[in-house]
Amino acid sequence: MKEFGNGTDTPATEATAQNGDRGNAEQDLLARQNVRDEQEARLLEALLKFEAVAASTAVEFGRIDLALARMEGIEQELSATKTELTTVARNIQKRDAWSIALNFVSAAIYVLLGAVITLLAEHLAGKWRLL
């Protein structure tokens, strides 16, 4: 029997054996190709999942960065507010010290004025002989 493509005569059993070997080799190649395709598909799927996870992780880190920036802003605002409150408290304390001193001085002035008025009234009453 003449084999197609090489122009030589081969017996029928040899041709069948060669065709069987080629068929097995082709099936083996197809099976390997299918396995490679499946592995490639799984690898692509895993890569896509990894990209999705990386993207969501980047979004979460972005949110964390925003939260940290906001926390720093709040901390600075609180620090400024604390400084302002400390200044106001010191001013109030200073005013309170002056207020207390002024209250004592004004009370002393009222007592002295009362004593002067009383003495003056007594003196006038004595002069006019009212007492």
C-alpha atoms as a printed R data frame, in Angstrom:
    type eleno elety resid chain resno       x       y       z
1   ATOM     1    CA   MET     A     1   0.000   0.000   0.000
2   ATOM     2    CA   LYS     A     2   1.289   3.411  -0.889
3   ATOM     3    CA   GLU     A     3   1.381   5.764   2.018
4   ATOM     4    CA   PHE     A     4   0.170   9.232   1.320
5   ATOM     5    CA   GLY     A     5   2.801  11.895   1.329
6   ATOM     6    CA   ASN     A     6   6.047   9.924   1.275
7   ATOM     7    CA   GLY     A     7   5.657   7.922  -1.953
8   ATOM     8    CA   THR     A     8   6.764   4.599  -0.490
9   ATOM     9    CA   ASP     A     9   4.973   1.312  -0.390
10  ATOM    10    CA   THR     A    10   4.283  -0.071   3.082
11  ATOM    11    CA   PRO     A    11   2.366  -3.137   4.006
12  ATOM    12    CA   ALA     A    12  -1.199  -2.550   5.285
13  ATOM    13    CA   THR     A    13  -0.451  -3.682   8.831
14  ATOM    14    CA   GLU     A    14   2.466  -1.305   9.092
15  ATOM    15    CA   ALA     A    15   0.356   1.558   7.782
16  ATOM    16    CA   THR     A    16  -2.388   0.759  10.280
17  ATOM    17    CA   ALA     A    17   0.168   0.600  13.097
18  ATOM    18    CA   GLN     A    18   1.678   3.894  12.020
19  ATOM    19    CA   ASN     A    19  -1.762   5.473  11.756
20  ATOM    20    CA   GLY     A    20  -2.613   4.091  15.219
21  ATOM    21    CA   ASP     A    21   0.610   5.533  16.616
22  ATOM    22    CA   ARG     A    22  -0.131   8.865  14.977
23  ATOM    23    CA   GLY     A    23  -3.697   8.751  16.328
24  ATOM    24    CA   ASN     A    24  -2.426   8.025  19.815
25  ATOM    25    CA   ALA     A    25   0.151  10.788  19.508
26  ATOM    26    CA   GLU     A    26  -2.513  13.207  18.276
27  ATOM    27    CA   GLN     A    27  -4.852  12.215  21.087
28  ATOM    28    CA   ASP     A    28  -2.014  12.624  23.550
29  ATOM    29    CA   LEU     A    29  -1.224  16.056  22.103
30  ATOM    30    CA   LEU     A    30  -4.902  17.030  22.238
31  ATOM    31    CA   ALA     A    31  -5.163  15.838  25.856
32  ATOM    32    CA   ARG     A    32  -2.049  17.817  26.787
33  ATOM    33    CA   GLN     A    33  -3.397  20.845  24.958
34  ATOM    34    CA   ASN     A    34  -6.709  20.521  26.826
35  ATOM    35    CA   VAL     A    35  -4.862  20.295  30.141
36  ATOM    36    CA   ARG     A    36  -2.815  23.365  29.209
37  ATOM    37    CA   ASP     A    37  -5.957  25.226  28.184
38  ATOM    38    CA   GLU     A    38  -7.637  24.341  31.489
39  ATOM    39    CA   GLN     A    39  -4.558  25.404  33.442
40  ATOM    40    CA   GLU     A    40  -4.389  28.616  31.437
41  ATOM    41    CA   ALA     A    41  -8.075  29.282  32.109
42  ATOM    42    CA   ARG     A    42  -7.616  28.647  35.853
43  ATOM    43    CA   LEU     A    43  -4.528  30.838  35.913
44  ATOM    44    CA   LEU     A    44  -6.393  33.614  34.099
45  ATOM    45    CA   GLU     A    45  -9.303  33.290  36.517
46  ATOM    46    CA   ALA     A    46  -6.941  33.436  39.501
47  ATOM    47    CA   LEU     A    47  -5.196  36.449  37.984
48  ATOM    48    CA   LEU     A    48  -8.529  38.229  37.500
49  ATOM    49    CA   LYS     A    49  -9.512  37.473  41.110
50  ATOM    50    CA   PHE     A    50  -6.129  38.747  42.279
51  ATOM    51    CA   GLU     A    51  -6.578  41.960  40.280
52  ATOM    52    CA   ALA     A    52 -10.038  42.447  41.798
53  ATOM    53    CA   VAL     A    53  -8.676  41.898  45.304
54  ATOM    54    CA   ALA     A    54  -5.772  44.271  44.593
55  ATOM    55    CA   ALA     A    55  -8.194  46.924  43.342
56  ATOM    56    CA   SER     A    56 -10.465  46.595  46.388
57  ATOM    57    CA   THR     A    57  -7.393  46.666  48.641
58  ATOM    58    CA   ALA     A    58  -6.249  49.876  46.966
59  ATOM    59    CA   VAL     A    59  -9.698  51.372  47.557
60  ATOM    60    CA   GLU     A    60  -9.600  50.349  51.227
61  ATOM    61    CA   PHE     A    61  -6.114  51.797  51.676
62  ATOM    62    CA   GLY     A    62  -7.382  54.986  50.055
63  ATOM    63    CA   ARG     A    63 -10.210  55.108  52.566
64  ATOM    64    CA   ILE     A    64  -7.763  54.488  55.407
65  ATOM    65    CA   ASP     A    65  -5.536  57.309  54.127
66  ATOM    66    CA   LEU     A    66  -8.536  59.646  54.017
67  ATOM    67    CA   ALA     A    67  -9.554  58.622  57.527
68  ATOM    68    CA   LEU     A    68  -6.018  59.198  58.827
69  ATOM    69    CA   ALA     A    69  -5.870  62.602  57.151
70  ATOM    70    CA   ARG     A    70  -9.223  63.525  58.708
71  ATOM    71    CA   MET     A    71  -8.039  62.320  62.118
72  ATOM    72    CA   GLU     A    72  -4.928  64.499  61.819
73  ATOM    73    CA   GLY     A    73  -7.129  67.468  60.924
74  ATOM    74    CA   ILE     A    74  -9.370  66.832  63.915
75  ATOM    75    CA   GLU     A    75  -6.333  66.462  66.163
76  ATOM    76    CA   GLN     A    76  -4.984  69.810  64.954
77  ATOM    77    CA   GLU     A    77  -8.383  71.439  65.491
78  ATOM    78    CA   LEU     A    78  -8.550  69.988  69.006
79  ATOM    79    CA   SER     A    79  -5.040  71.183  69.727
80  ATOM    80    CA   ALA     A    80  -5.919  74.693  68.550
81  ATOM    81    CA   THR     A    81  -9.155  74.605  70.558
82  ATOM    82    CA   LYS     A    82  -7.253  73.403  73.623
83  ATOM    83    CA   THR     A    83  -4.797  76.271  73.225
84  ATOM    84    CA   GLU     A    84  -7.666  78.744  72.911
85  ATOM    85    CA   LEU     A    85  -9.453  77.283  75.927
86  ATOM    86    CA   THR     A    86  -6.256  77.432  77.965
87  ATOM    87    CA   THR     A    87  -5.816  81.084  77.023
88  ATOM    88    CA   VAL     A    88  -9.437  81.877  77.909
89  ATOM    89    CA   ALA     A    89  -9.112  79.999  81.215
90  ATOM    90    CA   ARG     A    90  -5.970  81.941  82.085
91  ATOM    91    CA   ASN     A    91  -7.705  85.206  81.233
92  ATOM    92    CA   ILE     A    92 -10.662  84.221  83.401
93  ATOM    93    CA   GLN     A    93  -8.338  83.283  86.242
94  ATOM    94    CA   LYS     A    94  -6.578  86.625  85.922
95  ATOM    95    CA   ARG     A    95  -9.906  88.419  85.901
96  ATOM    96    CA   ASP     A    96 -11.045  86.432  88.884
97  ATOM    97    CA   ALA     A    97  -7.951  87.390  90.850
98  ATOM    98    CA   TRP     A    98  -8.485  91.036  89.953
99  ATOM    99    CA   SER     A    99 -12.195  90.735  90.632
100 ATOM   100    CA   ILE     A   100 -11.539  89.271  94.059
101 ATOM   101    CA   ALA     A   101  -9.015  92.006  94.846
102 ATOM   102    CA   LEU     A   102 -11.394  94.683  93.571
103 ATOM   103    CA   ASN     A   103 -14.213  93.239  95.674
104 ATOM   104    CA   PHE     A   104 -12.055  93.441  98.802
105 ATOM   105    CA   VAL     A   105 -10.955  96.972  97.968
106 ATOM   106    CA   SER     A   106 -14.508  98.105  97.207
107 ATOM   107    CA   ALA     A   107 -15.752  96.544 100.448
108 ATOM   108    CA   ALA     A   108 -13.001  98.365 102.344
109 ATOM   109    CA   ILE     A   109 -13.944 101.612 100.598
110 ATOM   110    CA   TYR     A   110 -17.615 101.134 101.538
111 ATOM   111    CA   VAL     A   111 -16.670 100.477 105.171
112 ATOM   112    CA   LEU     A   112 -14.453 103.552 105.267
113 ATOM   113    CA   LEU     A   113 -17.143 105.649 103.595
114 ATOM   114    CA   GLY     A   114 -19.677 104.367 106.119
115 ATOM   115    CA   ALA     A   115 -17.347 105.256 108.990
116 ATOM   116    CA   VAL     A   116 -16.688 108.716 107.569
117 ATOM   117    CA   ILE     A   117 -20.406 109.332 107.043
118 ATOM   118    CA   THR     A   118 -21.169 108.149 110.582
119 ATOM   119    CA   LEU     A   119 -18.482 110.366 112.099
120 ATOM   120    CA   LEU     A   120 -19.597 113.279 109.980
121 ATOM   121    CA   ALA     A   121 -23.222 112.708 111.002
122 ATOM   122    CA   GLU     A   122 -22.190 112.567 114.665
123 ATOM   123    CA   HIS     A   123 -20.177 115.712 114.337
124 ATOM   124    CA   LEU     A   124 -23.020 117.536 112.637
125 ATOM   125    CA   ALA     A   125 -25.523 116.229 115.171
126 ATOM   126    CA   GLY     A   126 -23.305 117.469 117.982
127 ATOM   127    CA   LYS     A   127 -22.970 120.865 116.372
128 ATOM   128    CA   TRP     A   128 -26.682 121.169 115.905
129 ATOM   129    CA   ARG     A   129 -27.360 119.611 119.244
130 ATOM   130    CA   LEU     A   130 -29.557 116.946 117.876
131 ATOM   131    CA   LEU     A   131 -28.202 114.264 120.110
